[in-house]
Amino acid sequence: MCMHQDFKDLFSTLMVSLPLTPHRVRFRMIDYTFTSDEAITNLGSLKFSQSNRMPDPKDSSRVVTTTTTTTFSMAKEMARSVCQKFFEAKFIESVESKIDFSSKSAVWQLTPKGIHILERFCGRNGIQSAHVRAVIESPRNPRQLVVLERDVETDKLHHDEQTIEIMFRRFVGLHVNESASSDSDSVHEFSKCDIGVRMTKHKPTPQRPYEHVFNGKNTADWLMDCCTMVDRREAIEIGELFLKQQLIAPVDSRQTGQSFQQVKQALYYVTRKGEVVAGWTQPDEASLLADSNAAKARDGSSRDSNSNRTNIIIRNPSWRLLYREFLKETMCEENLSFYLEVGEFNTQYRAAINTTGDHKIETIRETLAAAYGLYNAFLAPGSPNELNIDHALRTQLATRMTRAVGDDAAMMTSLDEVASLFEKAQNSIFKLMSSDSVPKFIKHHKYANQLRGLDAAAAQASQSTSTSR
């Protein structure tokens, strides 16, 4: 599990543990809030209970529910420090403009970003608590957050050119978000992530032909509020890449070639290239002709190429980001999540079976525990993200997962069997995505223009496969 995901899970677990009741602030009641003292106390001794539903091994018509409780504990000062990190990551905000947790009675609420992260956690773990559902279903849930892809090995954000361009399109919006002033410190400034960063009008001149400008602080704030990053240094890094890819440029020509500045005084504008990438202006005729030819080729391609396209989409961070957004919109994001999580499980499984020495059995046990977590999230009857797989395979999985494991040798055999069944389920989901959601995705008007090069990459992959046979 990556560090950033652990951090988000700890935050979500804390939010689930809190009552999130109304608190009075300046003569009015603010819904879904908590105090510094409540958060620090709960983090000091945090409990998370999860119920798993599985068929009864003695009677397949019955379902047995097992509840597992995990307890975290930390010292008070450590808990205070962690809460501060949640604040800096823009998961929570003060209702009273506080900037730290020194006051026990200070009142806090989830930011739109925090609500989105909590929603994903609850969906993954099947949490249906009434007080949590009320927050998730409130108007403050943005449902538009940019879910960034990370490298499984390094936990770092993907920085390829296509991914940065996708983030940039979200950052500037479909249309200019014009305002009389860009100078604002409102905690609610960036709560609507379906519009771009706030920009102010600029009178074009021959030397400065752009019509709008924005500042460095608002750039970093928008990225922190509307993307899933948790560290402001990553927001600054993305701003730097916007500059490097010539999507934005500094208003002051003396700053050309300098690093990105996250301050109000540093003003930037969208370049001609940035306007084309954002879709504000049309690209040249050659690019339009290439897109038209790609669409015709796509329509005339064989059905088999959808498998190649699916492979390319899953492996390409930028296209995977778009595909995940499409699946979320069509209510089947769990297919991609399961496919990727089985990939991570397979890596853990291979490492476990190759482990030697005294720790081997413990590693096998931990890997089996991960397998049960995966099964209960996606494959068990009534699981929160239950997948549409073949009935026979579902029965095989249920039989294997409910069978008792005895000695160490049996544990190893059990893990081998589970890994084999997971691979079959993963292949089944891959075929489902290739035949159903991927063809719809590549033809969708919202995404088609952002998939330049996909068909060429799929064709190249097909040729490579044919050559290797």
Secondary structure, 3 states (H helix, E strand, C coil): CCHHHHHHHHHHHHHHHCCCEEEEECCEEEEEEEEHHHHHHHHHEEEEEEEEEEEECCEEEEEEEEEEEEEEECCHHHHHHHHHHHHHCCCEEECCCCCCCCCCCCEEEECHHHHHHHHHHHHHHCCCCHHHHHHHCCCCCCCCCECCCECCCCCCECCCHHHHHHHHHHHHCCCCEEECCCCCCCCCCCCCCCCCCEEEECCCCCCCCCCEEEEHHHHHHHHHHHECCCCHHHHHHHHHHHHHCCCEEECCHHHCCCCCCCCCCCEEEECHHHHHHHCCCCCCHHHHHHHHHHHHHHHHCCCCHHHHHHHHHHHCHHHHHHHHHHHHHCCCHHHHHHHHHHHHHHHHHHHHHCCCCCCHHHHHHHHHHHHHHHHHHHCCCCCCCCCCCCHHHHHHHHHHHHCCCCCHHHHHHHHHHHHHHHHHHHHHHHHHHHHHHHHHHHHCCCCHHHCCCHHHHHHHHHHHHHHHC
